[in-house]
């Protein structure tokens, strides 16, 4: 039974000793109600984790699903102990606290590569062409916002602008993958920060049609801060 982005099934809701969350839920509930209760635990644990990661890497962080699963599980274990009144264990609060602390320590030590959100086409777009998932580079990608906007519908040609990087080379979609380069060529660092392909649809692009997305530097790389400066993190 699918449940979440990281904890993908309620069958994963067990303690390290093998005890199932199910056994800690009010026995007066039906099996369906117990399953719903477990799914709510998964949702809350994953929402907590996504809130911690938001602004640092793409969320939901399915690109680091395995590591996120363990963090979310530790947090969920803390929740079921903290919030379940049928558990009479006198050490319940301390045990719950230990699981929460474990989740936070795993989060602090989490390492992840560069990532990007799913590109979104502007609602007012005339053309119905599509853009591929954004490819990023652990060495060059920064944390910033991007706009890819059509500036000529006869080509069609797009400008690419990053909130920190600024304007990059324009892109003619007939060239295929952006940035366009031969294997033997060395392109500037800025051009290596993102890569994508735009495919025309059956309705042509018009000027001002655009796609937007965000990129995030790796946990050990260069990251954009609110002041607009760069700092080394890791």
N, C-alpha and C positions, 0 to 999 in steps of 0.2 A: 504494500500500500504506500504510494508516494505521499510524501508529507511536505518536505521543505527543499531548499536549494542545497543545504549541506547535510542535514539529517534527513535523508531521503526516504526513510520508512520508520514507522513507529516501532518496528522490531529492533531498532538500534537503541531504544530507550531502556538501557540496562545499566546497573551499577557495576563497578569493576569485579565484584564478587559474583556476578551473574544474576542478581536479583532484578526482576523486571519492574519498571515503573508501574505497570498494570496492577501489581499486587499492593501498591500503596494508595490506590484510588478507591474511593467509597464503594464498598461492595453492593450497595443498594442500587447503583447505576447499572443500566444495561450495557452490554458489550459495545454497542454503537456509541453510547454516551461516553464510555471510558475512552474509546478511540478518539472521539472528538476532543475530550479533555487532554489527551496526549498530544494531539495535533496543535492545540492551543499553546501547550508548553513549548513545542518546537517553534511555533511562530514567534512567541515572545523571546525565546533565547536567540533566534536568528535575527530578529529586529534589534535586539541589544547589540549583537556583534556588528551588524551593518551600520548602526549608528556610530560605533567606535571606529569603523574603517572609513566612513564617508569623508570624502575630501582627501583621503590618503591613497586610495586605489579604487578601481571600478567596483561598484556594488550593484547587485549581489556579486560577491567575489568568487564566482564559479571557476575562475582561472586558478584559484588556490583552494579548491573544494575540500581536499583531504585534510589540510591543516585547519580550515574553518570548521569542518565537521567535529574535530576533537575539541576545539574551543567551545563551540555551541553545546556539545554534549556535557562538558564540565559545568557550564552555566545552567543547563537544564537540570542537572543533578542537584545543584544548589537550590534551584527553584522548587523542585518537588519536595525537598526536605524542609525548606523554609515555609512554604505556603500550605502544606498539607496537614490539617488539624488532627487527622486520625493517627498520625505517627506520634507515639507517646514517648519516644526516646528522649531522655533528659538532655542528652548531648546534641539534640537535633540542630539547634542554632549554630553551635560550633562546627558541626559537620557540614552544614550548609555554607558557612563562611569559608571553610577550607576549600570547598569546590569553587566558590566564586573567586577566591584568591588564585586557585590553580588556573582558572580561565583567564584571569588578568595577566598572570605570568606568561602563559602561552601566547597571549596577544602581544605582550611587550617584546617577546623574542621572535615574533613572526617576521619572516622575510618573504618578499614577493617581488617579481619582476615588473617591468613597465606594463601598463594596461591602458585600455581606452573604453569609453562607454559606447553603446550602440549608436551609430549616427542616426539623427532624426531629420526627416524632410520637413521643411516649413509647411505649415497648413495652407499657406497661400500659393504654394508652388503651382505653376501651370503644367510643367512637364511631369510625367509619371515615371521617369527613369529611376534607377536605384543605385545605391552605393554599397560597396562591399564592406565587410567588417574592417576596422582600421588596424593595420599592422603597425607595431611599435618596436622600438629598439632599446634594449636595456642600457646601452651606452649613451644614447643621444636624446631620448624622449624626456620631456619636462612635464611638470604639472601645469596645465594651462587649458584655456578654452579655445576652440577652433571654429571658424566659419569657412565653408566652401561655397562660393557664390558665383552664379552664372553671370558673365560680363559680356558675352557675345553669343547670341542664339544661332548665328549662321555657322559657327564652327562645329559644335558649341564649345566655348572656352570658359574655364572657371578660374577665379582667383582664390588663393589659399592664404588665410590670415590667422595667425596665432596670437593670443592676447599678450604673450611675452615675446615670442619669436618674431612677430611682425609678418609682413607679406613675403611669401615665397614665390618661386617661379609659377607662372600660370600653367594651367593644365588643359590640353586639348584631349577630349575623351577618345578620339580616334587613335590616340597613342597607346591606349591600354593601361598598364599599371603605372601609377604615379608614385615616386618620381621616375621619369624615363631615363634610363642610363644603360650604356654598354657595360659588360662585365669588367672591361679594362679601365673604365673611367672612375675617377675619384670625385664624388660629389661633395659639396660643402656640408659641414656638420648639420646645419639647420635643415637641409633637405632630407636628412636621414631620420628625422624625428617622427614622421608618419608616412604611411604608404596605403594606397587604396586604389580601387577601380570604380569608375562611374559607368554605368551601362544605360544607354538611351532606351526609353520606352516607346510605346506607339503614339504618345503625345509628346511633341518636341518641347525641350526646355525653352524657357523664356528668360530674358534678363531679370535679375534679382531673385530667381529661384535659388534656394540655398539648402545646405545641410549643415547641421551643427553637432558637435560632440566635445567631449573632454578627454584629455590624456593625463596620465599620472606617471611620475617618475618611479623607478623601483625604490624599495625601502632603503637601499644602500646608495642611491644616486642623488643627483641634484634636484632640488625641489623648489618650486616657486612659493614665496611667502607673501603675506598680505601687502607688505610694503613695496612689492615689485622687485625686490632683490632676490638673488639666489643664495642658497646656503647648502653646505654639504651635510647630508644626513646619512645615517647608517649605523 
